[in-house]
């Protein structure tokens, strides 16, 4: 009996996972102000840029839905809170087979960057979860699954705090975005960001 060949897109996804498992994406970027290590969206782009074409896989994003909420600050300003529902079509260039991955991305900004931040978060989490990207190259029992998840969650919380450009953004991020456990662990980071914002020169 003839066997049916599996769509090439799944073999490609597995091959990308295998490559990333051997190298990972380590927290080798350092914030000079607070001294913490983090993984930025640029690292994800750079890691996938060569591996995806190597395995004949392309990604095409599609925003299914976009919700914007205006939050008024105590000083009368407005924060744009954006939630995106994003689909990524993974397409094998070998046989045209496809698989769609759907994720959410959310962010806030006092200017015009809320949507771009949300897109970056959607792509980042899509890549981490779809391809099971480890924090670094795996060497046996170096990290448990829970350790990896915990480190990633803390790193994302730090990035969220340090992306705040106003005191109102910082307040909302601290009280509404971070978990109780994250707030306990990141008091120093929050205070340093607050000090930086308070000492910024006022616009003329």
Backbone torsions as a table, in degrees:
resi	resn	phi	psi	omega
1	UNK	NA	131.3	-179.7
2	UNK	-72.1	138.8	178.4
3	UNK	-93.2	146.9	178.9
4	UNK	-87.4	126.6	-179.6
5	UNK	-74.1	132.1	179.8
6	UNK	-66.4	148.0	176.8
7	UNK	-53.9	137.9	-175.4
8	UNK	-64.7	-21.8	-177.3
9	UNK	-61.9	-34.6	-178.4
10	UNK	-74.4	-35.7	174.4
11	UNK	-64.4	-37.2	179.7
12	UNK	-67.0	-43.6	178.1
13	UNK	-60.2	-44.2	179.0
14	UNK	-62.8	-37.5	-179.9
15	UNK	-68.5	-39.1	177.1
16	UNK	-64.6	-42.9	177.5
17	UNK	-58.0	-43.0	-178.2
18	UNK	-64.2	-42.8	179.2
19	UNK	-64.3	-44.4	-178.0
20	UNK	-70.7	-28.6	178.7
21	UNK	-64.7	-28.5	-177.2
22	UNK	-84.6	-19.9	-178.0
23	UNK	-117.6	-33.7	-178.8
24	UNK	63.5	-175.0	172.2
25	UNK	-130.5	100.9	-174.6
26	UNK	-80.5	161.3	176.3
27	UNK	-83.8	73.2	-176.9
28	UNK	-103.1	5.5	172.2
29	UNK	-93.5	139.7	-175.4
30	UNK	-124.0	129.1	173.3
31	UNK	-79.9	117.8	-175.1
32	UNK	-69.5	-27.3	-178.5
33	UNK	-71.5	-48.1	-177.5
34	UNK	-103.8	-12.7	176.1
35	UNK	78.6	13.8	-179.5
36	UNK	-92.9	154.9	176.7
37	UNK	-93.8	145.0	179.2
38	UNK	-152.0	165.2	175.4
39	UNK	-112.1	118.9	-179.1
40	UNK	-94.8	168.6	179.8
41	UNK	-62.2	-32.2	179.0
42	UNK	-61.3	-35.3	178.2
43	UNK	-64.2	-37.1	178.8
44	UNK	-66.7	-46.2	177.6
45	UNK	-57.9	-47.1	-176.6
46	UNK	-65.0	-38.1	-179.3
47	UNK	-66.2	-37.4	-176.3
48	UNK	-86.7	-19.9	-173.1
49	UNK	-57.2	-40.0	-179.3
50	UNK	-92.1	-28.1	-175.3
51	UNK	-76.7	-39.7	-178.3
52	UNK	-60.4	-51.9	178.9
53	UNK	-66.2	-28.6	177.2
54	UNK	-57.9	-36.6	-178.0
55	UNK	-105.8	20.2	173.2
56	UNK	57.8	44.3	-178.5
57	UNK	-125.1	132.2	176.3
58	UNK	-122.6	153.8	-179.8
59	UNK	-118.6	129.3	177.3
60	UNK	-124.3	116.0	-178.3
61	UNK	-84.2	153.0	177.4
62	UNK	-149.1	120.8	178.0
63	UNK	-83.3	114.1	-178.2
64	UNK	-81.3	-37.8	-178.1
65	UNK	-153.4	146.9	178.7
66	UNK	-136.1	124.8	177.9
67	UNK	-118.5	130.9	179.7
68	UNK	-122.0	128.2	177.4
69	UNK	-121.3	130.9	176.7
70	UNK	-92.0	126.0	176.9
71	UNK	-111.9	123.6	-178.3
72	UNK	-86.8	131.4	-177.9
73	UNK	-84.7	170.0	-179.2
74	UNK	-66.0	-23.0	-179.0
75	UNK	-96.4	8.8	177.4
76	UNK	91.7	2.0	178.5
77	UNK	-83.3	-178.7	-178.8
78	UNK	-129.7	133.7	172.8
79	UNK	-109.8	131.1	177.2
80	UNK	-92.4	118.4	179.3
81	UNK	-107.2	116.0	-173.3
82	UNK	-115.1	133.1	173.9
83	UNK	-120.9	123.8	-179.6
84	UNK	-113.6	138.1	171.7
85	UNK	-105.4	110.5	-170.8
86	UNK	-120.6	135.2	173.3
87	UNK	-109.6	138.7	175.6
88	UNK	-117.4	118.1	174.8
89	UNK	-86.7	119.3	174.0
90	UNK	-96.4	122.4	-172.9
91	UNK	-125.1	128.1	174.4
92	UNK	-83.3	126.4	178.3
93	UNK	-80.1	-1.3	178.5
94	UNK	-82.3	-45.2	-178.3
95	UNK	-130.5	2.8	178.2
96	UNK	78.8	3.8	179.2
97	UNK	-68.7	150.9	-174.4
98	UNK	-134.0	157.9	170.4
99	UNK	-144.2	138.6	-178.1
100	UNK	-109.6	130.7	178.1
101	UNK	-114.2	129.0	-175.7
102	UNK	-117.2	126.6	-178.0
103	UNK	-137.7	167.0	176.4
104	UNK	-110.4	148.7	174.4
105	UNK	-137.1	138.2	180.0
106	UNK	-141.5	150.5	179.5
107	UNK	-166.2	170.8	175.8
108	UNK	-140.9	153.7	-178.7
109	UNK	-160.7	147.4	179.3
110	UNK	-84.7	-8.0	179.1
111	UNK	-115.7	-130.4	-175.6
112	UNK	-110.7	21.3	-174.7
113	UNK	-107.6	5.0	-176.9
114	UNK	-61.4	-42.8	-178.6
115	UNK	-68.1	-43.7	179.8
116	UNK	-64.6	-36.7	175.9
117	UNK	-64.3	-41.9	-179.9
118	UNK	-65.2	-38.5	176.9
119	UNK	-63.4	-40.6	178.9
120	UNK	-63.4	-41.9	179.6
121	UNK	-66.2	-39.9	178.9
122	UNK	-62.1	-45.3	-179.1
123	UNK	-64.9	-42.9	-178.3
124	UNK	-59.9	-47.7	-178.1
125	UNK	-73.4	-33.5	174.8
126	UNK	-58.5	-47.1	-177.2
127	UNK	-66.2	-45.7	-178.6
128	UNK	-61.4	-43.2	-175.2
129	UNK	-80.5	-40.5	-178.6
130	UNK	-67.0	-45.4	-175.3
131	UNK	-98.5	3.3	177.6
132	UNK	51.6	50.9	-176.2
133	UNK	-72.3	121.0	179.3
134	UNK	-78.4	165.2	177.8
135	UNK	-63.7	-29.3	-179.7
136	UNK	-161.0	177.2	177.3
137	UNK	-57.6	138.0	-174.8
138	UNK	-84.7	136.8	176.7
139	UNK	-136.5	73.5	177.0
140	UNK	72.1	-121.8	-173.5
141	UNK	-95.5	29.2	-178.2
142	UNK	-56.9	-45.9	-180.0
143	UNK	-135.5	142.8	171.3
144	UNK	-83.4	166.8	178.5
145	UNK	-58.9	-41.3	-178.9
146	UNK	-66.8	-36.3	178.3
147	UNK	-61.4	-43.8	-179.3
148	UNK	-63.5	-45.9	179.9
149	UNK	-63.1	-41.9	-179.7
150	UNK	-63.8	-43.1	179.8
151	UNK	-64.9	-40.4	179.4
152	UNK	-64.6	-42.6	-178.9
153	UNK	-63.6	-41.6	179.3
154	UNK	-66.3	-41.1	178.7
155	UNK	-61.7	-41.2	178.5
156	UNK	-65.6	-36.5	178.6
157	UNK	-65.7	-39.6	177.6
158	UNK	-63.4	-43.9	178.3
159	UNK	-61.4	-40.1	179.9
160	UNK	-63.1	-44.3	179.7
161	UNK	-62.5	-43.7	-175.4
162	UNK	-81.5	-3.0	173.1
163	UNK	-92.4	-6.8	179.4
164	UNK	-69.8	129.4	-176.8
165	UNK	-105.4	-7.2	177.8
166	UNK	-138.1	163.9	177.7
167	UNK	-64.0	-35.2	179.0
168	UNK	-66.8	-40.2	176.3
169	UNK	-61.4	-43.0	-179.3
170	UNK	-63.3	-41.9	-179.1
171	UNK	-63.2	-45.9	-178.2
172	UNK	-67.8	-40.5	178.1
173	UNK	-61.2	-42.8	-177.1
174	UNK	-68.3	-42.6	-173.3
175	UNK	-89.1	-29.2	-172.3
176	UNK	-113.0	-19.5	-176.2
177	UNK	-101.9	-41.7	-176.2
178	UNK	-82.7	148.4	175.9
179	UNK	-80.0	167.5	179.1
180	UNK	-59.9	-40.2	-179.6
181	UNK	-66.6	-40.4	178.8
182	UNK	-65.5	-39.7	179.2
183	UNK	-62.7	-38.9	178.5
184	UNK	-63.1	-38.9	-175.0
185	UNK	-81.0	-22.0	-169.5
186	UNK	-117.3	26.0	179.0
187	UNK	-59.0	-42.4	-178.5
188	UNK	-63.4	-43.4	179.5
189	UNK	-62.7	-43.5	179.7
190	UNK	-62.7	-43.9	-179.0
191	UNK	-65.9	-37.4	178.8
192	UNK	-68.5	-38.2	177.5
193	UNK	-67.7	-39.5	178.9
194	UNK	-62.3	-43.3	179.6
195	UNK	-62.6	-41.4	179.3
196	UNK	-62.4	-44.7	-179.5
197	UNK	-66.0	-38.5	-179.7
198	UNK	-67.8	-29.1	-177.3
199	UNK	-93.6	0.5	177.2
200	UNK	-67.4	140.9	178.2
201	UNK	-62.1	138.6	177.1
202	UNK	-71.6	140.2	178.7
203	UNK	-65.8	141.9	-178.9
204	UNK	-69.7	NA	NA
